[in-house]
Amino acid sequence: MFIQSVIDALVQLVIFAVIPFLYWALKFKNQENFFQWIGLKKPVFHNKSKSIIFSALTFAILLLPGMLLLFVIDDKTMIANAQFATKGWQSIGGILIYSIIQTGLSEELLFRGFFLKIFSNLWGLGIGSFVQALLFGLLHGVILFASLNFFLVITIIVFSTLAGWLMSYVNNTLGNGSILPSWFIHSSMNIISSLLLAFNFL
């Protein structure tokens, strides 16, 4: 399971990073290194208490759709981290790779790193934040349309969109453009929901 988790994580990371990397190579290679440009840099918080409050709020809102899914869905196989269900301690390594690299890092690179930059350059930070967040929400909801009732899917989309917007706010308004805060929040949420599945709490 661990080896497969590593392979899956690397494949998804490459898929999610290749377009941002090519875009950077064509337009910004001579201005800034890729890691700085995409937001893999140390965050600078000018208001630490506000940053902590918004980070905690974002974590809670992002966790809600995951918990909702785990509570109401009888068939857990449709959930992305279902591979860890009832596996207990033997799944810990796989959970960390899945949560930190496969979903946390790859999705933050694409949404809060790349899409936010593109859309903000086109329409400004406010609209850019909303559009990337909406795409983030749709990613988490649309794949479930065939399996869940309409109201539940819309709820998941709304909460995921709100979380995506809040993560961009924490990164850009509070964290000076670093994606490390949202990567930490996103990864932590996925670790917790995966552990709940692994140890059969839900």
C-alpha positions, 0 to 999 in steps of 0.5 A, a space after each residue: 500500500 505504501 509503495 502504491 501511495 508513493 507512486 500515485 502521489 508522484 503521478 498526481 504531483 507531476 500532472 498538477 505541476 506540469 502546466 504551471 511549470 511550463 507556463 512559468 518557463 515560458 513567461 517568468 523563467 528569467 524573473 523569478 525561480 519556480 518555487 518562489 513564483 508558485 508560492 513555495 516560500 516562507 510565509 511572512 505574517 504581519 498579523 499572527 493572531 488574525 492568521 491563526 484565527 483564519 487558518 483555524 476557521 478554514 480548517 474547520 470549514 474544509 473538514 466539514 464536507 469530508 465529515 459530511 461525506 463520511 457520515 452520510 455515505 454508506 458506500 465509502 469506496 466512492 471517497 478518495 481516501 477510502 483505500 485506508 478504510 479499516 487498515 489501522 496502523 499499517 496505513 499511516 505511511 500511505 495516509 501521510 503521502 496521500 494527504 501531504 503530497 498527493 492531495 495537499 501539495 498537488 492541489 495547492 500548487 494548482 489552485 492557490 499557486 497557479 490558478 490564483 495567479 492567472 485569474 488574479 492577473 486577468 481580473 484582480 485578486 478578489 475575482 481571481 480568488 473566487 474563481 480558483 475557489 469555485 473550481 476547487 469546490 467543483 473538483 470536490 463535488 462534480 465527481 460525486 453527482 452520479 452517486 449522491 443526491 443533488 443537495 448533498 453535492 451542492 453542499 460539498 461544493 459550497 463548503 469546498 469553495 468557501 474553504 478554497 477562498 479562505 485558503 487563498 485569503 490566508 496565503 495572499 492577504 495574511 501570508 505574503 503569497 506563500 502557499 505553505 499555510 494552505 498546504 498545511 491546512 489542506 494536508 492536516 484535514 486530509 490526514 484527520 479524515 483518513 485516520 478516522 477511516 483507517 481506525 473505523 471511527 466513521 
